[in-house]
């Protein structure tokens, strides 16, 4: 039985997964707990897409655009993998429950005080 090649875009789960990854990445870019150097990864990928220097020139009809798309997808996947798992889990849950963006509450800040009446 021969194997039929299928397009990546024919699979509905792949495109939906890509959009959910982009939405999660957008929320994590605004999260203060994600390190600055990790946030630079998608930004540098966008600079690569905009810049005229490419691995495969954009003059080639299809290959030039696939090159840019591949770099963007890989950078988003790597960005999500490098983000702290606590932040990723928090924002994934917030997206699933339909909440709007709000940064994570600082759980490690404790104010130890005692009440004294004068």
ABEGO torsion letter per residue (X at the ends): XBBBBBBAAABAAAAAAAAAAAAAAAAAAABAABBAAAAAAAAAAAAAAABABBABBAABAAAAAAAAAAAAAAAAAAAAAABBAAAAAAAAAAAAAGBBBBBBBBAABBBBBBBBBX
